[in-house]
């Protein structure tokens, strides 16, 4: 798998060349997307290596910040380009993708090899309840907007307040998982040993972040021409493609862990990533937009909110018993497929 990610780095110069020569927006979009996938993987891996040196508390903060660097960079570039709906769609896609596609594939492939898999129900339900809180935080601004609170100034102020509360809850969950109740989360991890030196980890993190920013700029610049050429909507591009790009390495990791019968870790990757997107990436993008020309709010489209709420609901049902099998995985994958097709046909 490492060789595959290493091989995908060839798309970095390819994306730069096709963009320089003004090739088809389809070629530019998909080459830059494939270039971002391994770069995101190396950002995540270097962050994990650094966390070995810094300890679990600071390591958790590093993972929260740089583990989502790809989504944050793409989001900021898209906000600068005025593609606010693409940013919101990518947030929606990341949440439903992690909950339905990633967790579904982990349960499916893990369940095929291991007839029944068990995981820590207390830890998972704590994450699930946090996701329900995230749904409330995302739904309230939309309800407020659609029930008469149509003033853009008020909506932006409400989004800022909600974003601050979301980050506060995310920090509280970090404290819960890394300090007060860390025994619920580290039972399968054991002692970690660094494979890279601190200097090498910092260098790879710096270089990968710079290249992600460059490729993201190219990617975002090709979205509008791509939409015109293929007849897709910005909503579909954001929910399906942009959402998967930054999370591809995590998707692979969750499935691998499940096959090895480390279901606690697989669920931490999938549900944990969805929680990070909802409670960290989304509010940080809202607050970051205050310093940009285009300000982003937390008012999502009703269809996006319905998809997020239903994804959280079915995930909560599946994990309540503390065990999983391949059928539950297949059900989650089917739910993702239904939602993805609906987004494709949504005007």
Secondary structure, DSSP 8 states (H G I E B T S, - for coil): -HHHHHHHTHHHHHHHHHHHTT--HHHHHHHHHHHHHHHHHHHHHHHHHHHHHH-HHHHHHHHHHHTTHHHHHHHHHHHHTT-HHHHHHHHHHHHHIIIIIIHHHHHHHHHHHSSSEE--HHHHHHHHHHHHHHHHHHHHHHHHHHTT---HHHHHHHHHHHHHHHHHHHHHHHHIIIIITGGGTSTTT-----SS-HHHHHHHHHHHHHHHHHHHHHHHHHHHHHHHHH---HHHIIIIIIHHHTTHHHHHHHHHHHHTT-HHHHHHHHHHHHHHIIIIIHHHHHHHGGGSSS---S---HHHHHHHHHHHHHHHHHHTTSEE-HHHHHHHHHHHHHHHHHHHH--
